[in-house]
Amino acid sequence: MKRSDRVFDALHTLRNRYMLCQLASKATRKFHKPNTRIQETMNEVLERIASSERQSVLAEPENFAEAQRRAA
């Protein structure tokens, strides 16, 4: 499966592209294991987002609001 397909699937869970990009980058950094390809970690993160419920992805709204303030 191509990464664009994974991104499209993840957009069904998290409709805001900006939020998806932020979440995927943070999760990729958190879940990445040394001596593995970062591309594989990113693919795994996108698959996890796509297979999750929207509410579980946004389970910590106060942390998300704080992250948005820092990014702005």
C-alpha positions in Angstrom: 0.0 0.0 0.0 1.4 3.4 -0.9 1.8 6.2 1.7 -0.7 8.4 -0.1 -3.3 5.6 0.5 -2.4 5.5 4.2 -2.8 9.3 4.5 -6.1 9.2 2.7 -7.3 6.4 5.1 -6.1 8.4 8.1 -8.0 11.5 6.9 -11.2 9.6 7.5 -10.3 9.5 11.2 -8.8 12.9 11.5 -10.3 15.2 8.9 -8.1 18.2 9.6 -4.9 17.8 7.5 -2.9 20.2 9.8 -3.8 18.1 12.9 -3.0 14.9 11.1 0.4 16.2 10.1 1.2 17.3 13.6 0.0 14.1 15.2 1.8 11.9 12.7 5.1 13.7 13.1 4.9 13.6 16.9 3.9 10.0 17.0 6.6 9.0 14.5 9.3 10.7 16.7 7.8 8.9 19.8 7.5 5.4 18.3 10.6 5.4 16.2 13.2 2.7 17.2 16.9 3.1 16.4 18.2 1.1 13.5 14.9 1.0 11.7 13.7 3.0 8.8 11.8 6.2 9.7 9.5 5.5 6.7 8.3 2.2 8.2 7.6 3.9 11.5 5.6 6.7 9.7 3.6 4.1 7.8 2.8 2.2 11.0 1.7 5.5 12.7 -0.6 6.3 9.7 -2.1 2.8 9.8 -2.7 3.2 13.6 -4.5 6.5 13.1 -6.6 5.1 10.2 -7.7 2.1 12.3 -8.5 4.2 15.4 -11.7 5.8 16.5 -11.7 9.6 16.2 -12.4 10.1 19.9 -9.5 8.0 21.0 -7.1 9.9 18.7 -8.3 13.2 20.3 -8.4 11.8 23.8 -6.4 14.7 25.3 -7.9 17.9 24.0 -6.1 20.1 26.6 -2.7 18.9 25.3 -3.8 19.4 21.7 -4.9 23.0 22.4 -1.5 23.7 24.0 0.3 22.2 21.1 -1.7 24.4 18.7 -0.9 27.5 20.7 2.8 26.7 20.5 2.7 26.0 16.8 0.9 29.2 16.0 
